[in-house]
């Protein structure tokens, strides 16, 4: 059976309770742009871009595989990504779905594409910290960032299946999510791969790739992704992984963050995970030059200095324990709130 193209709108698709065709969607888009809230204007802009005469959408990358840049993403590849998500998570037409992500970014755009192509009944709400606080609708599927899941813990039982992306799920949040009845997945992906190419149940170690995705490693042990119905060529990441088999991998950390201390490779993200819930406020670990070790591991904490009990480090092995603790009044961060480690250290 021939796959649908990007002009296809499933006859079961609904937006906020209304059946809409392509023409209807374009009329709604103009209304959103003229009279809507900022999040609705972003939706309107995307709808008009989606149904124009171009076969691609221009997006900005997140910087996962290099410096952020503008790229053209093939619309048919976005359709193929939507179909792969539907198959992987077993998402049928006519299901009730919550869209609570900003449509300026690829994850928010893809929620709309999936709804058009797969025939979902989509509720569009403002992308706030707790998107479930109003109403009592039970949703079959939703996508959130971890911060939204954290703020929605008391309402998450109203979502049967939830995917999380945009940031890593902390150990502390993972433990809280295990107590929720919802089927929750952490996803892995980036703009270049048109959102997620792999997912794992919260609490599991290995990611499993979606249909039509091949994985390998380069000489740095970094993940190479070949989603051959989505990208024209493989995507080389800066994520060091352990390949379990041709369908699964374990994420270890970022290549640019790895610390070589006296010949021992240390992954900051793993150390930070072990410290989760044990340190007040935000923190990260980093390697700084050291005459004896080459690099020594330091703990960097945001805020005013205070005494940190050594018991905090009880889960760390002898190589992972920081040689020094630094305090920085305010971390540098990206527009989306991610800590910029090097820029933060420059103020230490």
FISE-122586 format. One record per residue (C-alpha): residue in one letter; x, y, z. Coordinates in steps of 0.02 Angstrom, whole numbers, plus 32768, in hexadecimal, padded with zeros to 4 digits. Layout:
['A' [X Y Z]]
...
***
This chain:
['X' [8000 8000 8000]]
['X' [8041 80AC 7FD0]]
['X' [8073 811C 8061]]
['X' [8012 81C2 806F]]
['X' [8067 8262 8036]]
['X' [806F 8303 809B]]
['X' [7FCD 834A 8052]]
['X' [7F6D 82B8 809D]]
['X' [7EFB 82DF 8131]]
['X' [7EAC 8243 817C]]
['X' [7DEE 8247 817D]]
['X' [7DEF 8220 8239]]
['X' [7E5C 82B6 8263]]
['X' [7E12 8335 82DC]]
['X' [7E5A 83D4 8328]]
['X' [7E0B 840C 83CC]]
['X' [7D72 83A1 83A7]]
['X' [7D55 83D6 82F1]]
['X' [7D6F 836F 8253]]
['X' [7DDF 83D7 81E1]]
['X' [7E19 83C1 812C]]
['X' [7EB5 840F 80E0]]
['X' [7E4F 84A8 80AB]]
['X' [7E02 84B5 8159]]
['X' [7EAE 84AD 81A9]]
['X' [7EEF 853A 813B]]
['X' [7E5B 85A7 816C]]
['X' [7E79 857F 8224]]
['X' [7F31 85A8 820C]]
['X' [7F0A 8657 81CE]]
['X' [7E97 8671 8263]]
['X' [7F1E 8635 82DC]]
['X' [7FA0 86A9 828F]]
['X' [7F2B 8740 8292]]
['X' [7ED2 872A 8338]]
['X' [7F23 869A 8398]]
['X' [7F95 868C 842F]]
['X' [8051 8680 840C]]
['X' [804D 85C0 8411]]
['X' [7FB9 85BF 8398]]
['X' [8014 8635 8321]]
['X' [80A4 85B9 831A]]
['X' [8026 8530 82EE]]
['X' [7FDB 859E 8266]]
['X' [8085 85C3 821B]]
['X' [80AF 850A 8215]]
['X' [8009 84D7 81C6]]
['X' [8021 8554 8138]]
['X' [80D5 851A 8120]]
['X' [809D 8464 8120]]
['X' [801A 8479 8098]]
['X' [807A 84F2 8027]]
['X' [80C9 84C1 7F80]]
['X' [8175 8499 7FC8]]
['X' [81A0 83E3 7FEF]]
['X' [820B 8413 8086]]
['X' [8202 8471 812C]]
['X' [8293 84DF 8168]]
['X' [82C2 84C1 821F]]
['X' [8350 84ED 8295]]
['X' [83B3 845C 82DD]]
['X' [83CB 844D 8398]]
['X' [8488 843F 838E]]
['X' [848C 8386 83BE]]
['X' [84FE 835A 832B]]
['X' [855B 8400 831D]]
['X' [8539 84BB 8320]]
['X' [8480 84EA 830C]]
['X' [8454 850C 8257]]
['X' [83C0 8519 81E2]]
['X' [8398 847C 817F]]
['X' [8312 844B 8101]]
['X' [82AF 83B3 8139]]
['X' [8251 834F 80B5]]
['X' [8196 834A 80D7]]
['X' [8184 8297 809A]]
['X' [820D 8266 8115]]
['X' [81A4 82B5 819F]]
['X' [810F 824D 8165]]
['X' [817D 81B1 816B]]
['X' [81B4 81DF 821C]]
['X' [80FE 81F3 8251]]
['X' [80D2 8147 820A]]
['X' [8168 80F9 8266]]
['X' [812F 8145 830A]]
['X' [807F 8104 82EF]]
['X' [80BF 8053 82D1]]
['X' [813D 8053 8360]]
['X' [80C4 8093 83E5]]
['X' [802A 803C 839B]]
['X' [7FC7 80DD 8382]]
['X' [7F26 80C8 831F]]
['X' [7EB1 8148 82CF]]
['X' [7E29 819D 8338]]
['X' [7E8E 819D 83D9]]
['X' [7E86 8236 844B]]
['X' [7F31 828C 844C]]
['X' [7F76 8323 84AB]]
['X' [7FE8 839F 8451]]
['X' [8040 8408 84D5]]
['X' [80EB 8429 8486]]
['X' [8123 84CC 8433]]
['X' [810A 84BE 8377]]
['X' [81A5 8529 8355]]
['X' [820C 848B 836F]]
['X' [8210 83E5 8312]]
['X' [81B9 8380 839B]]
['X' [8123 83F6 839A]]
['X' [811A 83F7 82DC]]
['X' [811F 8339 82D8]]
['X' [808B 8329 834F]]
['X' [8022 8384 82CC]]
['X' [8067 831D 823C]]
['X' [8042 827A 829A]]
['X' [7F91 82B4 82BC]]
['X' [7F72 82E2 8204]]
['X' [7FBB 8240 81C1]]
['X' [7F82 81C4 8247]]
['X' [7ED4 820D 8262]]
['X' [7EDC 8243 8318]]
['X' [7E60 82AE 8378]]
['X' [7EDA 8334 83B1]]
['X' [7EBF 83AD 8441]]
['X' [7F32 8444 842F]]
['X' [7F5F 849C 84D2]]
['X' [7FDF 851E 8505]]
['X' [808B 84D1 8526]]
['X' [8090 84FB 85E0]]
['X' [80E7 84A1 8670]]
['X' [804A 843E 869F]]
['X' [7FE2 8428 8600]]
['X' [7F68 83B0 8657]]
['X' [7F33 8426 86E3]]
['X' [7E97 845F 8685]]
['X' [7E11 83E4 864F]]
['X' [7DF9 832C 8675]]
['X' [7E0C 82D9 85CA]]
['X' [7E62 822F 85C7]]
['X' [7EE2 8227 853A]]
['X' [7F22 818C 84E1]]
['X' [7FC7 81E2 84B3]]
['X' [802C 827F 84D7]]
['X' [80DD 82C2 84C8]]
['X' [812F 832F 854C]]
['X' [81D8 836E 8584]]
['X' [8212 8329 862D]]
['X' [81EB 83CE 8685]]
['X' [8134 83C0 8650]]
['X' [812C 830D 868E]]
['X' [8178 8344 8734]]
['X' [80F2 83CA 874B]]
['X' [8067 8354 8711]]
['X' [8089 82BD 8782]]
['X' [7FDE 82C8 87D7]]
['X' [7F83 82CA 8730]]
['X' [7FED 8254 86C6]]
['X' [7F76 81C4 86E6]]
['X' [7F06 821B 8666]]
['X' [7F84 81F1 85DD]]
['X' [7F8D 8139 85AC]]
['X' [802E 8146 8547]]
['X' [80AE 81D3 8559]]
['X' [8152 81F8 8501]]
['X' [81D5 826D 854B]]
['X' [825C 82C9 84E9]]
['X' [82C0 8369 84DB]]
['X' [8329 8343 8576]]
['X' [8365 82AA 85D5]]
['X' [82F0 8263 8659]]
['X' [8349 8271 8701]]
['X' [8357 81DD 8776]]
['X' [82EC 8236 87F7]]
['X' [8260 8256 8779]]
['X' [8270 81A5 8734]]
['X' [824E 815F 87E2]]
['X' [81B3 81CD 87F4]]
['X' [8172 819B 8748]]
['X' [817F 80E2 8772]]
['X' [80F4 80FD 87F0]]
['X' [807D 813F 8769]]
['X' [8006 80C9 870C]]
['X' [8031 811C 8665]]
['X' [809C 80BF 85E5]]
['X' [812E 813A 85DA]]
['X' [81BE 813C 855F]]
['X' [825D 81A3 8556]]
['X' [8289 81CB 84A1]]
['X' [832C 81EC 8445]]
['X' [8339 8259 83AC]]
['X' [835E 8304 8361]]
['X' [8324 837C 82DA]]
['X' [8395 8328 8258]]
['X' [833C 8281 8273]]
['X' [8290 82D6 8279]]
['X' [8275 82C0 8334]]
['X' [8288 8213 8387]]
['X' [82D9 817B 8335]]
['X' [82DB 8110 83D3]]
['X' [827F 80FC 8478]]
['X' [8287 809D 851D]]
['X' [820F 8083 85AD]]
['X' [823B 80F4 863F]]
['X' [82B0 8092 86B1]]
['X' [82F6 8024 8627]]
['X' [83AB 8035 85F0]]
['X' [83A9 8018 8533]]
['X' [8352 807B 84AB]]
['X' [82FB 8018 8421]]
['X' [82FA 8064 8372]]
['X' [825D 8088 830F]]
['X' [8235 802F 826A]]
['X' [82AE 804F 81D9]]
['X' [833B 8090 8248]]
['X' [83EA 8046 8241]]
['X' [846F 806D 82C5]]
['X' [852D 805F 82CE]]
['X' [85C3 80B6 831E]]
['X' [8652 811F 82DC]]
['X' [8707 8117 8316]]
['X' [86DD 8182 83AF]]
['X' [8658 8102 83E4]]
['X' [85D3 8185 83BB]]
['X' [8529 8155 8377]]
['X' [850E 815A 82BB]]
['X' [8457 8158 8286]]
['X' [8418 8122 81DC]]
['X' [835B 813D 81D6]]
['X' [8355 8115 811D]]
['X' [82A1 814B 80FD]]
['X' [82BE 81F0 8157]]
['X' [836F 8230 812F]]
['X' [83D2 822B 808D]]
['X' [8472 8200 80EB]]
['X' [84A2 81BF 8197]]
['X' [84A4 8238 822B]]
['X' [8545 8234 8291]]
['X' [8524 8267 8345]]
['X' [8595 8299 83D6]]
['X' [8540 821B 8449]]
['X' [85AE 818E 8488]]
['X' [8548 80ED 848F]]
['X' [8556 8034 84AE]]
['X' [8506 7FD0 8421]]
['X' [84A3 7F3E 846C]]
['X' [8468 7EF7 83C6]]
['X' [842E 7F39 831D]]
['X' [838E 7F7A 836E]]
['X' [83CA 7FBC 8417]]
['X' [844C 8030 8462]]
['X' [8478 8076 850E]]
['X' [849F 8130 8518]]
['X' [853D 8154 857D]]
['X' [855D 820F 8568]]
['X' [8594 829C 84F7]]
['X' [863D 828B 84A1]]
['X' [8663 8343 84BF]]
['X' [8645 832E 857B]]
['X' [86AF 8292 859A]]
['X' [8738 82AC 861D]]
['X' [87DF 8250 860E]]
['X' [8822 8252 86C0]]
['X' [88C6 81F4 86D5]]
['X' [8898 8181 8643]]
['X' [87EA 815A 8688]]
['X' [8757 8190 861A]]
['X' [86CD 81E0 8681]]
['X' [861F 8208 863D]]
['X' [85DA 82A4 8694]]
['X' [8526 8279 866C]]
['X' [8535 81D1 86C8]]
['X' [8584 8224 875F]]
['X' [84FF 82AC 8761]]
['X' [847A 8223 875B]]
['X' [84C3 81D4 87F9]]
['X' [84BD 827D 8850]]
['X' [8407 829C 881D]]
['X' [839E 82D5 88B2]]
['X' [8436 82E5 8923]]
['X' [846C 8398 88FD]]
['X' [8407 8437 8913]]
['X' [83E5 8493 8870]]
['X' [8438 847A 87C8]]
['X' [84E5 8431 87B1]]
['X' [8559 83DA 8735]]
['X' [8602 8385 8738]]
['X' [8690 83B4 86C3]]
['X' [8747 8393 86A0]]
['X' [87C4 841F 86BB]]
['X' [8880 841C 8692]]
['X' [88ED 83C8 8715]]
['X' [89AB 83B0 870E]]
['X' [89A7 8303 875C]]
['X' [8906 82B8 8715]]
['X' [88F9 8316 8671]]
['X' [8846 8340 86A3]]
['X' [87FA 833F 874F]]
['X' [8740 832E 8771]]
['X' [86EB 83C0 87C6]]
['X' [8638 83D7 8802]]
['X' [85EA 847E 87D0]]
['X' [8552 84B7 8834]]
['X' [84E1 854B 880E]]
['X' [84C4 85C9 889A]]
['X' [851C 8608 8935]]
['X' [85A0 8597 8986]]
['X' [8568 851E 8A0D]]
['X' [85AF 8484 8A64]]
['X' [858D 83E1 8A05]]
['X' [858E 8343 8A6F]]
['X' [8604 82BB 8A2F]]
['X' [8575 823D 8A3E]]
['X' [8530 828E 89A0]]
['X' [85BA 8235 893E]]
['X' [859D 8187 8988]]
['X' [855A 8141 88E3]]
['X' [85F5 8177 8882]]
['X' [8690 810B 8869]]
['X' [873B 8150 8897]]
['X' [875C 8194 87E8]]
['X' [86B2 81EB 87DE]]
['X' [86C1 824C 8881]]
['X' [86E5 8305 885E]]
['X' [8791 8347 8888]]
['X' [8749 83F5 88A2]]
['X' [86A0 844C 88B5]]
['X' [8680 84F2 8860]]
['X' [85EB 8566 8878]]
['X' [85A9 85D9 87EF]]
['X' [8522 8658 8816]]
['X' [84C1 863E 8773]]
['X' [84DE 85BF 86E8]]
['X' [84DE 85F4 8633]]
['X' [8454 859D 85D3]]
['X' [8403 858C 8528]]
['X' [8359 85D6 84FC]]
['X' [830B 852C 8527]]
['X' [835D 852A 85D3]]
['X' [83EC 84AF 85B3]]
['X' [848B 84D5 8613]]
['X' [851F 8512 85AA]]
['X' [85AF 84C4 8609]]
['X' [8645 851C 85BC]]
['X' [85F4 85C7 85C3]]
['X' [85C1 85AA 8678]]
['X' [8672 8577 86A6]]
['X' [86B6 8617 865A]]
['X' [8662 8677 86E8]]
['X' [86A9 8607 8772]]
***
